[in-house]
Amino acid sequence: MLINPITLTVGERLEISRRRAGLTQKEAAALLGWPFKSYLRAEHGKDDEAAAPHIVSLAPGEECRVYRKREGLTLREVEDASGLKAKWIHRVEQGSTRASRPLENFWRQYKETNT
């Protein structure tokens, strides 16, 4: 495990919940009864006071996406560093493929060498 779900920010929890539900940001804002701009601020980490669902566990792809975003890396940058194709990385992060082991291994090695 790369990320303990307890350490997820409000924005990360909102994004994960929204993606799991298959909603756009506008749809999530409407469902919550929030103004769209308020939802965007919260999901982008600019409002840590917003209410967000509790996340008990992360799927491997979700964990890889959160870690990549925390590191401030694009899919292309991960592709260059890992040798894995950006399109495949995207599918792993979206949960479209379960073959996530190579990406998980990359992040474990990345974490060891960059801490």
C-alpha positions as CSV (number, residue, x, y, z in Angstrom):
1,M,0.0,0.0,0.0
2,L,1.3,3.4,-1.0
3,I,-1.3,5.5,0.6
4,N,-3.2,5.1,3.9
5,P,-6.8,6.1,3.2
6,I,-6.9,8.1,6.5
7,T,-4.4,10.5,5.0
8,L,-6.6,11.4,2.0
9,T,-7.4,15.1,1.7
10,V,-10.9,16.4,1.3
11,G,-10.3,17.0,-2.4
12,E,-8.9,13.5,-2.9
13,R,-11.9,11.9,-1.2
14,L,-14.3,14.0,-3.3
15,E,-12.6,13.1,-6.5
16,I,-12.4,9.4,-5.7
17,S,-16.1,9.3,-4.6
18,R,-17.1,11.2,-7.7
19,R,-15.2,8.9,-10.1
20,R,-16.5,5.8,-8.4
21,A,-20.0,7.1,-9.0
22,G,-19.2,7.9,-12.6
23,L,-20.2,11.6,-12.2
24,T,-18.8,14.7,-13.8
25,Q,-17.8,17.5,-11.5
26,K,-20.9,19.4,-12.4
27,E,-23.1,16.4,-11.7
28,A,-21.4,15.9,-8.3
29,A,-21.9,19.5,-7.4
30,A,-25.6,19.4,-8.3
31,L,-26.0,16.1,-6.3
32,L,-24.5,17.8,-3.3
33,G,-26.4,21.0,-3.8
34,W,-23.2,23.0,-4.0
35,P,-22.4,25.8,-6.4
36,F,-20.1,24.4,-9.1
37,K,-17.3,26.7,-8.3
38,S,-17.4,25.7,-4.6
39,Y,-17.2,22.1,-5.6
40,L,-14.2,22.7,-7.9
41,R,-12.4,24.6,-5.1
42,A,-13.0,21.7,-2.7
43,E,-12.0,19.0,-5.2
44,H,-8.8,20.9,-6.1
45,G,-7.8,21.1,-2.4
46,K,-8.7,24.8,-1.9
47,D,-11.3,24.1,0.8
48,D,-10.3,21.7,3.5
49,E,-13.5,22.5,5.5
50,A,-15.8,21.0,2.9
51,A,-17.7,17.8,3.8
52,A,-16.4,14.7,2.0
53,P,-17.2,11.0,2.2
54,H,-15.0,8.8,4.2
55,I,-12.9,6.4,2.1
56,V,-12.1,3.0,3.7
57,S,-9.9,1.6,1.0
58,L,-8.4,2.4,-2.3
59,A,-8.3,0.3,-5.4
60,P,-4.7,-0.1,-6.8
61,G,-5.4,2.3,-9.7
62,E,-7.0,4.9,-7.4
63,E,-3.9,4.7,-5.2
64,C,-1.6,5.1,-8.2
65,R,-3.6,8.1,-9.4
66,V,-3.5,9.8,-6.0
67,Y,0.2,9.2,-5.6
68,R,0.9,10.6,-9.1
69,K,-1.1,13.7,-8.4
70,R,0.6,14.2,-5.1
71,E,3.9,14.0,-6.8
72,G,2.7,16.6,-9.4
73,L,3.5,14.3,-12.3
74,T,1.6,14.0,-15.6
75,L,0.9,10.7,-17.3
76,R,3.6,11.5,-19.8
77,E,6.2,12.1,-17.1
78,V,5.3,8.7,-15.5
79,E,5.5,7.1,-18.9
80,D,9.0,8.5,-19.4
81,A,10.2,7.5,-15.9
82,S,8.6,4.1,-15.9
83,G,8.8,2.9,-19.4
84,L,5.0,2.1,-19.2
85,K,2.7,3.5,-21.8
86,A,0.7,6.6,-20.7
87,K,-2.5,5.1,-22.2
88,W,-2.1,1.9,-20.2
89,I,-1.3,3.9,-17.0
90,H,-4.5,5.9,-17.6
91,R,-6.5,2.7,-17.9
92,V,-5.0,1.4,-14.6
93,E,-5.9,4.6,-12.9
94,Q,-9.4,4.6,-14.2
95,G,-9.9,1.0,-13.1
96,S,-10.4,-0.2,-16.7
97,T,-7.7,-2.8,-16.3
98,R,-6.7,-4.9,-13.3
99,A,-3.1,-5.5,-14.4
100,S,-1.8,-2.8,-12.1
101,R,1.3,-4.6,-10.6
102,P,3.9,-3.0,-12.9
103,L,2.6,0.5,-12.1
104,E,2.4,-0.3,-8.3
105,N,6.0,-1.6,-8.5
106,F,7.1,1.6,-10.2
107,W,5.5,3.7,-7.5
108,R,7.1,1.6,-4.7
109,Q,10.5,2.1,-6.3
110,Y,9.9,5.7,-6.9
111,K,8.9,6.3,-3.3
112,E,12.0,4.5,-2.1
113,T,14.3,6.6,-4.2
114,N,12.6,9.9,-3.7
115,T,12.1,10.0,0.1
